Amino acid sequence: MRLHSKILFALSTATALSAAPLSFDFKDPKGVNNAVFKLDAPLEAINGTANGVSGTLSFDPENPSKTTGSIVVGTGSLHVANPMMKDHMLGAQWLDAAAHPEIRFEIARIGAVKADGGNFSGEVTGKFTLHGVTKEITVPVKATYLKDKLGMRVPNQKGDLLVLRSTFTVKRSDYGINPGAPQDKVSDEIEITLSLAGASPR
């Protein structure tokens, strides 16, 4: 009897450890997910948002370092308050949204993972594509896994949430975004802040 119980326990433990990762969709039905960007030059600070967020991540709360997938932002969804500045930003001389409709980060690997309950932190390395140029970058990411909390965000929907937060900096000159523009007016550094929630319904 004891041997039988041990076998059942071992099988149940193995099944739990080999449970399939969860798939989280970051296309928010509420339209709340967004990216914030900032260019802080000596003569002018430019702040804006982008709400055209989508993408899917495969995430296992028991093994977060194995997370795969990508986050995508629609270039045309980038917004600044000044209409003329927005037209210039999305035009051919700058982001050229018509030719390069997506900004994408695709995960390659994750390191330095720390876990505290449902909270995780780590360094995510991946391929970042902006203005048609792809470079490998490493960014700090914090993740919060919220089991059975989807209904608190989307009424009458059962499932889990995965919230991601990250702030990192890229240089527009590295991605060929009007590199000749005066840096005292338009900063070369672009600070990007993400706070995104992905849904895994069931």
Residue pairs with C-beta under 8 A, 6 or more apart in sequence:
17 62
19 60
19 62
20 60
21 58
21 59
21 60
21 63
21 66
21 67
22 58
22 59
22 60
22 61
22 160
22 162
22 200
23 56
23 57
23 58
23 59
23 200
24 56
24 57
24 58
24 59
24 69
24 160
24 161
24 162
24 198
24 199
24 200
25 56
25 198
25 199
25 200
26 33
26 53
26 54
26 55
26 56
26 57
26 71
26 196
26 197
26 198
26 199
27 33
27 53
27 54
27 55
28 53
28 196
28 197
28 199
29 154
30 153
30 154
31 51
32 197
33 51
33 53
33 195
33 196
33 197
34 49
34 50
34 51
34 53
34 195
35 49
35 50
35 53
35 73
35 192
35 193
35 194
35 196
36 47
36 48
36 49
36 192
36 193
36 194
37 47
37 48
37 49
37 50
37 78
37 190
37 191
37 192
37 193
38 45
38 46
38 47
38 48
38 190
38 191
38 193
39 45
39 46
39 172
39 186
39 187
39 189
39 190
39 191
40 46
40 187
40 189
40 191
41 183
41 184
41 185
41 186
41 187
42 184
43 184
43 185
44 185
44 186
46 80
46 85
46 186
46 187
47 80
48 78
48 79
48 80
48 81
48 89
49 78
49 79
50 73
50 74
50 77
50 78
50 79
50 103
51 77
51 79
52 73
52 74
52 75
52 76
52 77
53 71
53 72
53 73
53 74
53 77
53 196
54 71
54 72
54 74
55 69
55 70
55 71
55 72
55 104
56 69
56 70
56 198
57 67
57 68
57 69
57 70
57 71
57 107
57 162
57 198
58 67
58 68
58 69
59 67
59 69
59 143
59 145
59 162
60 66
60 67
61 118
61 145
61 147
64 110
64 113
64 115
64 120
64 122
64 143
65 110
65 111
65 113
65 122
66 110
67 107
67 110
68 107
69 106
69 107
70 104
70 105
70 106
70 107
70 126
71 104
71 105
71 164
71 194
71 196
72 102
72 103
72 104
72 105
73 102
73 103
73 104
74 101
74 102
74 103
75 90
75 95
75 97
75 100
75 101
75 102
75 103
76 90
76 97
76 101
78 86
78 89
78 90
78 95
78 97
79 86
80 86
80 89
88 94
89 95
90 96
90 97
91 97
92 98
92 99
93 178
94 177
94 178
95 131
95 177
96 131
96 132
99 132
100 130
100 131
100 132
102 129
103 129
103 130
104 127
104 128
104 129
105 126
105 127
105 128
105 129
105 139
106 126
106 127
106 129
107 124
107 125
107 126
108 125
108 126
108 127
108 136
109 124
109 125
109 126
110 122
110 123
110 124
110 125
110 141
111 122
111 123
111 125
112 121
112 122
112 123
113 120
113 121
113 122
114 120
114 121
114 122
118 144
118 145
118 146
118 147
119 142
119 143
119 144
119 145
120 142
120 143
120 144
120 145
121 140
121 141
121 142
121 143
122 140
122 141
122 143
123 138
123 139
123 140
123 141
124 138
124 139
124 140
124 141
124 166
125 136
125 137
125 138
126 136
126 137
126 139
127 134
127 135
127 136
128 134
128 135
128 136
128 137
128 170
130 170
130 175
130 177
131 175
131 176
131 177
132 176
133 174
133 175
133 176
135 174
135 175
137 168
137 170
139 166
139 168
140 166
140 167
140 168
141 164
141 165
141 166
142 164
142 165
142 166
143 162
143 163
143 164
143 165
144 161
144 162
144 163
145 160
145 161
145 162
146 160
146 161
146 162
146 163
147 160
148 158
148 159
148 160
149 160
149 161
150 157
150 158
150 159
150 160
150 161
150 199
150 200
150 201
151 157
151 158
151 159
153 161
153 197
153 199
154 199
157 199
157 201
158 201
158 202
159 199
159 200
159 201
159 202
160 199
160 200
160 202
161 197
161 198
161 199
161 200
162 197
162 198
162 200
163 195
163 196
163 197
163 198
164 194
164 195
164 196
164 197
164 198
165 194
165 195
165 196
166 192
166 193
166 194
167 191
167 192
167 193
167 194
168 191
168 192
169 189
169 190
169 191
169 192
170 189
170 190
170 192
171 188
171 189
171 190
172 178
172 179
172 186
172 188
172 189
172 190
173 179
173 188
178 186
179 188
